[in-house]
Amino acid sequence: MGFETPVHSPDWLKFWDKRRPEDVSPRMMLANLSDDANKRLVALRSAMRAFPGVAEIGEGSWGLYRETELPIRLHAIRAIFVAWSEFVFDGVRSDARREAFDALAAPLAILDEGLPDFYNRNIIGSDYAVTAWQDATRAARRAVSLVEAIDTLAFQDLPFDQGRSYRDFLDTLSIYGPTGRADMARWRAAQRAAICADCALLQKDEATHAELALAPLWPDPTSAALETNLAMSLSVRNIRDLGNHIEKWLRERKDGSLVLNMGVEQARERVVRIANLPASFWESRPAAITLRALDYCLHGDLQNPKWGSES
């Protein structure tokens, strides 16, 4: 495979800069792609860009986060990893992605049932604190909805955003402070441009699925740097909660090229074996323990009989 192809070339960026109006619709561009695999790949890359925001899914003291936060984060990264592996390597079992999304749906249902009652569950906080917690949780839920789009092949508005024209499905971070409104606008625009750039590449057949899956997530250095500034603290939280090697893999996807600090072919066996781990590996124990086991799978000795163990 031609993994070295420079997908987002300088010539392409000049072309894109000429057609970056605010009214370009990521939803429409996604819907207009020719086949489901193209749509799934664009949704996957959108989910990887937004994933840092998922770290705030349990923000606040509202009592649901203990049974939902880590399972949501675990199965969201599981779904992303499996879907990405399918585009880069052969040999991923056909039901692995379906299992991941089924597992994600269960804690999401608990969260979604509780979200309308968020304020009453947080009456011990000030109005400002509760509003901030709710905003962070909703932003994280939007980020998870981009993960769900890998399965549904469409970008959806969530119930709590209906009738709120000032909100966007790409508001996947909670940003406050004197520059918060401007930073949110920049964050939306960067994601929109990246989604539309990916769609245009696939429409023009200028990249294979594997090439685009391995390409940098952002089409220009400015957007990549913006993500660093806005999401770095959440990446630090992911290192703490999910594991160092999980976050390393995510940061590699931002930059493209290496896979687990190896060349693509060198990483093939490990990646496929992880993607093919049985549902019992992911679902038979507390999420915190599974995340530690997953982190070992990403770097540990493949010959270790405990590698991928469910115990």
Buried (B, 14 or more C-beta within 10 A) or exposed (E): EEBEBEBBEEEBBEEBEEEEEEEBBBBEBBEEBEEEBBBBBBBBBBBBBBBBBBBBBBBBEBEBBEBBBBBBBBBBBBBBBBBBBBBBBEEBBEEBBBBBBBBBEEBBEBBBEBBEEBBEBBEEBEEEEBBBBBBBBBBBBBBBBBBBBBBEBEBBBBEBBEEEEEBBBBBBBBBEEEEEEEBBEBBBBBBBBBBBBBBBBBEEEBBBBBBBBBBBBBBBEEBBEBBEEBBEEBBEBBBEBBBEBBBBBBBBBBEBEBBBEEEBEEBBEBBBBBBBBEBEBBBEEEBEEBBEBBBBBBBBEEEEEEBBEEE
